[in-house]
Amino acid sequence: MTSPTSTRLGASDLTVFPLALGGNVFGWTSDEAQSFAVLDAFAAAGGNFVDTADVYSAWAPGNSGGESETVLGRWIAARGNRADVVVATKVGSHPEFKGLKAANIAAATEASLGRLGIDHIDLLYTHFDDESTPVEEIITALDALVRAGKVRHIAASNISPARLRASLAFSDREGLARYVALQPQYNLVSRDTYEGELAEVAAANGLAAVPYYGLASGFLTGKYRAGGPAVDSVRAGGAARHLDTPRGLKVLEALDTVAADHDAEVATVALAWLLAQPTVAAPIASARTVEQLPALVAVAELALSEAELALLTDASA
């Protein structure tokens, strides 16, 4: 099985590198200079798909949301490379723009465009579904942004199969913009959220999956080990919890086996398994430093055999 160096994102006209660089660390654990260095290295490796959100990183002391978009926008302006970058961001979670009412979607998108310093967003996600708002209102608001040229394509994240199905049906019935991608939580130790009905809806409707937490908050990099040295990371707690599960330990063992056979990093193998799954176009992973990046972009070159994929799938069952 050969890993692609670029892929078409669902039914869209977007061609992306098979890894989306997560921008959640920009302006948070990675300052502007570090973020620019990571983005430069990603672009040099052939990467073109960057994922951010308007809420990143409102949770950090001193931040109010939008810091990641601002850093990404400054990098694009400094490098003059807007045409070479597929910009994906999300609305609905910024402290000043909560929810998916039509007026809020419009205002949040304008704010994102301002921070990014661009005239259109390539892929706009609804960050978390807002079940208090009818899908008809959400899709109509998103369609207006597409018709205005402010957004090229729309997508959904953290949505139920029923609401996703209803959204797609409304788009089809009314001839409005249609979701082309879905961003679920999905990785070797968190398969239940996506596999099953949600994946079936995506497959039946030609949606590309762009999974977040592709490395399970760093657990699937292999740097968190039982009895090993403590890792200084804001994500350490989320990653280490998998060490207490039989599945987590089995997955690490299988990853170690496959990684050794390919002389590859554990993280690369974990992402390669994800990329090989039906509907997955590009997993998301973030790098705080340039040194963390090679293991991520190497997924574009790593081909896993059917036996290796089965070994990992069985270990993660």
C-alpha positions in Angstrom: 0.0 0.0 0.0 1.4 3.3 -1.1 0.9 6.6 0.8 0.0 9.6 -1.3 2.0 12.8 -1.3 -1.2 14.7 -2.1 -4.9 13.9 -2.0 -8.2 15.5 -3.1 -10.3 16.5 -0.1 -13.6 14.8 -0.6 -15.7 16.3 -3.4 -13.9 19.6 -3.2 -11.3 21.1 -5.5 -8.8 21.3 -2.7 -5.6 19.2 -3.1 -3.8 18.7 0.2 -0.8 17.1 1.7 -1.8 13.9 3.5 -1.1 15.6 6.9 -2.8 18.7 8.3 -0.5 20.7 10.5 -2.4 21.5 13.7 -2.2 25.2 14.7 -3.5 24.8 18.2 0.0 25.3 19.6 0.6 28.6 17.7 0.6 31.5 20.2 0.3 29.0 23.1 3.1 26.5 23.7 4.9 27.7 20.5 5.6 31.4 20.3 5.5 33.3 17.0 9.1 32.7 16.1 8.8 28.9 16.9 5.6 28.8 15.0 7.1 30.5 11.9 10.0 28.0 12.0 7.6 25.0 12.1 5.4 26.4 9.4 8.5 27.1 7.2 9.7 23.5 7.7 6.3 22.1 7.0 6.1 24.0 3.7 9.6 23.0 2.8 8.6 19.3 3.3 5.7 19.8 0.9 3.0 20.5 3.4 0.2 22.9 2.5 -2.7 22.1 4.8 -2.9 24.0 8.1 -5.7 23.6 10.6 -6.6 26.2 13.2 -9.7 27.6 14.9 -11.0 30.9 16.1 -10.9 29.7 19.8 -7.2 28.8 19.8 -6.0 29.4 22.4 -8.5 31.2 24.6 -7.8 28.7 27.4 -4.2 29.9 27.9 -3.5 32.6 30.6 -3.4 36.0 29.0 -5.0 34.8 25.7 -8.5 35.7 24.5 -8.9 33.5 21.5 -7.7 34.0 17.9 -4.0 33.9 18.7 -3.4 30.9 16.4 -5.1 32.6 13.5 -3.2 35.8 14.1 0.2 33.9 14.0 -0.8 32.0 10.9 -1.9 35.2 9.2 1.3 36.9 10.0 3.3 34.0 8.6 1.3 34.0 5.3 1.8 37.8 5.0 5.5 37.5 5.7 6.1 34.7 3.3 3.7 36.0 0.6 2.5 32.4 0.0 -1.3 32.6 0.3 -1.9 30.7 -2.9 0.2 27.8 -1.6 -1.6 27.3 1.7 -4.9 25.6 2.3 -6.3 27.4 5.3 -8.8 25.5 7.5 -10.4 27.2 10.5 -13.4 26.7 12.7 -16.2 28.9 14.1 -18.6 28.5 17.0 -16.3 28.3 20.0 -14.7 31.7 20.3 -15.7 33.3 23.7 -17.2 36.3 21.8 -18.9 34.1 19.1 -20.4 31.1 20.8 -22.8 28.9 18.9 -24.0 28.5 15.3 -26.8 31.0 14.9 -26.7 32.6 11.5 -25.6 36.1 12.7 -22.9 34.5 14.8 -21.5 32.4 12.0 -21.2 35.5 9.8 -19.6 37.7 12.6 -17.2 34.9 13.6 -16.1 34.4 10.1 -15.4 38.1 9.5 -13.3 38.1 12.7 -11.3 35.1 11.5 -10.7 36.7 8.1 -9.4 39.8 9.8 -7.0 37.9 12.1 -5.8 35.7 9.2 -5.4 38.8 7.0 -6.9 36.9 4.0 -10.0 37.5 1.8 -11.3 33.9 1.9 -11.0 30.8 4.0 -10.4 27.5 2.1 -12.2 25.2 4.5 -14.5 26.5 7.2 -15.7 24.0 9.9 -18.5 24.3 12.4 -16.3 23.5 15.5 -19.0 21.9 17.7 -22.5 21.3 16.6 -25.1 23.6 18.2 -28.2 21.5 18.5 -30.3 24.5 19.6 -29.9 25.8 16.0 -31.7 24.1 13.2 -29.4 22.6 10.5 -31.3 24.6 8.0 -30.2 27.9 9.6 -26.6 26.7 9.9 -26.3 25.5 6.3 -28.0 28.6 4.9 -25.6 30.8 6.8 -22.6 28.9 5.6 -23.9 28.9 2.0 -24.1 32.7 2.1 -20.4 32.8 3.0 -19.6 30.6 0.0 -21.7 32.6 -2.3 -20.0 35.8 -1.1 -16.6 34.3 -1.9 -15.5 34.5 1.7 -15.3 30.7 2.1 -14.5 28.1 -0.6 -15.8 24.9 1.1 -17.6 24.0 4.4 -17.1 21.2 6.8 -18.3 19.9 10.2 -16.6 18.8 13.4 -18.0 17.1 16.5 -21.4 16.4 15.0 -23.8 13.4 15.4 -24.6 11.1 12.5 -28.2 12.3 12.6 -27.4 16.0 12.4 -24.8 15.4 9.7 -27.2 13.4 7.6 -29.9 16.1 8.0 -27.4 18.8 7.1 -26.4 17.0 3.9 -30.0 16.2 3.0 -30.9 19.9 3.3 -28.0 21.0 1.2 -29.0 18.6 -1.5 -32.7 19.4 -1.4 -32.1 23.2 -1.6 -29.0 23.2 -3.8 -26.9 24.9 -1.1 -23.2 24.5 -0.2 -22.5 21.0 1.1 -20.1 19.7 3.7 -17.0 18.2 2.0 -15.2 17.1 5.1 -15.6 15.9 8.6 -13.3 16.4 11.6 -13.8 13.7 14.2 -11.7 12.5 17.1 -10.0 9.4 15.8 -6.8 7.5 16.5 -5.5 4.1 17.4 -6.7 4.4 21.0 -9.9 6.3 20.3 -11.8 4.6 17.6 -15.4 4.4 18.9 -16.3 8.0 18.2 -15.8 7.8 14.5 -16.0 4.1 13.4 -19.5 2.9 12.9 -22.4 5.2 11.9 -20.5 8.4 11.6 -17.9 6.9 9.3 -20.7 5.3 7.3 -22.4 8.6 6.7 -19.1 10.1 5.6 -18.4 7.3 3.2 -21.9 7.2 1.7 -21.8 11.0 1.1 -18.2 11.3 -0.2 -16.9 13.3 2.8 -13.2 13.3 3.7 -12.3 12.7 7.3 -9.6 14.9 8.8 -9.2 13.4 12.3 -8.0 15.4 15.2 -6.1 14.0 18.2 -4.4 11.8 15.6 -1.6 11.1 18.1 -3.8 11.0 21.2 -2.3 14.1 22.8 1.1 12.7 22.2 0.6 9.2 23.5 1.1 7.7 20.1 4.5 9.3 19.7 5.7 6.6 22.1 7.4 9.1 24.4 5.0 8.2 27.3 6.0 4.9 28.8 5.1 3.1 32.0 7.9 3.6 34.5 9.6 6.0 32.1 10.9 9.5 32.8 8.3 12.2 33.3 7.6 14.3 30.1 7.3 18.0 30.5 4.3 18.8 28.4 0.9 20.4 28.9 -0.6 17.3 27.3 1.2 14.8 29.5 -1.9 14.1 31.6 -4.1 13.4 28.6 -1.5 11.1 27.0 -0.5 9.2 30.1 -4.0 8.0 30.9 -3.7 5.5 28.0 -0.9 3.8 29.9 -3.4 2.5 32.4 -5.4 0.6 29.8 -4.6 -2.8 28.3 -5.4 -1.4 24.8 -2.9 1.4 25.2 -0.1 -1.0 26.1 -0.9 -3.4 23.3 -1.0 -0.5 20.8 2.4 0.7 21.8 3.8 -2.8 21.5 2.4 -3.2 18.0 3.6 0.3 17.0 7.1 -0.5 18.3 7.2 -3.7 16.2 6.1 -2.0 12.9 8.3 1.0 13.5 11.4 -1.2 14.0 10.6 -3.0 10.8 10.6 0.3 8.9 13.2 2.1 10.9 10.5 4.7 11.4 9.3 6.8 14.3 6.3 5.4 16.3 4.4 8.6 15.6 4.8 8.1 11.8 3.4 4.6 12.0 0.4 5.7 14.1 -0.4 8.4 11.5 0.1 5.9 8.7 -2.5 3.6 10.2 -4.9 6.4 10.4 -4.2 7.6 6.8 -4.9 4.0 5.6 -8.4 4.0 7.1 -11.5 4.4 4.8 -12.5 8.0 4.2 -9.4 9.5 6.0 -7.7 12.1 3.8 -5.3 13.8 6.2 -4.9 13.3 9.9 -4.1 16.4 12.0 -1.0 16.6 14.2 0.8 19.5 15.7 4.5 20.2 16.3 5.6 22.7 18.9 9.2 22.6 17.6 10.9 22.0 14.2 12.5 18.8 15.7 9.0 17.2 16.2 8.0 17.8 12.6 10.0 15.1 10.6 8.1 12.2 12.2 4.8 13.8 11.2 5.5 14.7 7.6 7.1 11.3 7.0 3.6 9.8 6.9 3.5 10.8 3.3 6.2 8.3 2.5 5.4 5.4 4.7 3.7 2.4 3.2 2.3 -0.2 5.6 1.5 -3.7 4.5 -2.0 -5.2 5.0 -0.4 -7.5 7.7 1.0 -4.5 9.5 -2.3 -2.6 9.3 -4.1 -5.7 10.7 -1.6 -6.0 13.5 -2.3 -2.4 14.6 -6.0 -2.7 14.1 -6.2 -5.9 16.2 -4.0 -4.4 19.0 -6.3 -1.4 19.2 -9.6 -3.3 19.2 
